[in-house]
Amino acid sequence: PLRQLADHYDLHLIEDACEALGAEYKGRKAGMLGDCGVFAFYPNKQITTGEGGMIVTDDEEAAMLMMALRNQGRAPGDTWLQHTYLGYNYRMDEMSAALGAAQMTRIEELLTRREQVARWYMERLAEIPAVELPYVAPQTTRSSWFVFVIRLAPGIQREEIARKLEERGIPVRPYFLPIHLQPYLVERFGYRQGDYPITEDLGARGLALPFSGVMTEEQVEMVCRTLQSVL
Ligand SMILES: Cc1ncc(COP(=O)(O)O)c(C=O)c1O
């Protein structure tokens, strides 16, 4: 639908695939659905280069322009002291890139392990009535698990649950906080609590559980058992 909309209004479609490395929509890889696809490699992502990210595109002109912009405006072919454009220093250093390239050689293994951990969580948490599980839409032919976020049933005091879990050695985080209630946007545009009730409801009930590809089934079980007893 977004592609159709973009075509209709002659817009470029930039796909933010930062959390979706390896995911598929109707059998097509995330990052290949727009004119440009963007990935991020901060340490919380499926693979990391410390900081930094990557843009993929099959638009030659856009690629050339972005390569220039990240390199202080030097167009491909410019010498070090030539700056065809006004640009930035957005280069990824080679050591960080090497770290990412090495992880890409075993990306399938990394994604599969995260899928397994998510599956353990899904199966075990389905037994806890106060927990709403992440929803995977039917168009999603492959999920790439970035974080594992549950929603607590309405009326449950999330902060208290989080505190009790932390006391028992299980770190959790509220997730996400609604963007319109971030101080900058409140000050700049005057948004208020109540402007987006669905977003606010979801923001108030989401809880990110410990999640990574190196978790064992016993660790998942321990998180779920503790959550169950705290609830
Ligand atoms: C969906 C999404 N877009 C963009 C970003 C930003 O990535 P970076 O911090 O590498 O700029 C993130 C990172 O968390 C993200 O999750």
The ligand as an SDF file (V2000), in Angstrom:
LIG
                    3D

 16 16  0  0  0  0  0  0  0  0999 V2000
   13.4050    1.6540   13.5370 C   0  0  0  0  0  0  0  0  0  0  0  0
   14.6890    2.3910   13.8000 C   0  0  0  0  0  0  0  0  0  0  0  0
   15.0420    3.3960   12.9870 N   0  0  0  0  0  0  0  0  0  0  0  0
   16.1820    4.0830   13.1710 C   0  0  0  0  0  0  0  0  0  0  0  0
   17.0420    3.7900   14.2020 C   0  0  0  0  0  0  0  0  0  0  0  0
   18.2520    4.6390   14.3950 C   0  0  0  0  0  0  0  0  0  0  0  0
   19.4400    3.9890   14.2230 O   0  0  0  0  0  0  0  0  0  0  0  0
   20.8100    4.6910   14.6550 P   0  0  0  0  0  0  0  0  0  0  0  0
   20.7590    4.8230   16.1460 O   0  0  0  0  0  0  0  0  0  0  0  0
   21.8720    3.7400   14.2120 O   0  0  0  0  0  0  0  0  0  0  0  0
   20.8470    6.0050   13.9720 O   0  0  0  0  0  0  0  0  0  0  0  0
   16.7310    2.7480   15.0790 C   0  0  0  0  0  0  0  0  0  0  0  0
   17.6400    2.4120   16.1920 C   0  0  0  0  0  0  0  0  0  0  0  0
   17.2640    2.0130   17.2620 O   0  0  0  0  0  0  0  0  0  0  0  0
   15.5160    2.0260   14.8670 C   0  0  0  0  0  0  0  0  0  0  0  0
   15.1800    1.0280   15.6960 O   0  0  0  0  0  0  0  0  0  0  0  0
  1  2  1  0
  2  3  1  0
  2 15  2  0
  3  4  2  0
  4  5  1  0
  5  6  1  0
  5 12  2  0
  6  7  1  0
  7  8  1  0
  8  9  2  0
  8 10  1  0
  8 11  1  0
 12 13  1  0
 12 15  1  0
 13 14  2  0
 15 16  1  0
M  END
$$$$
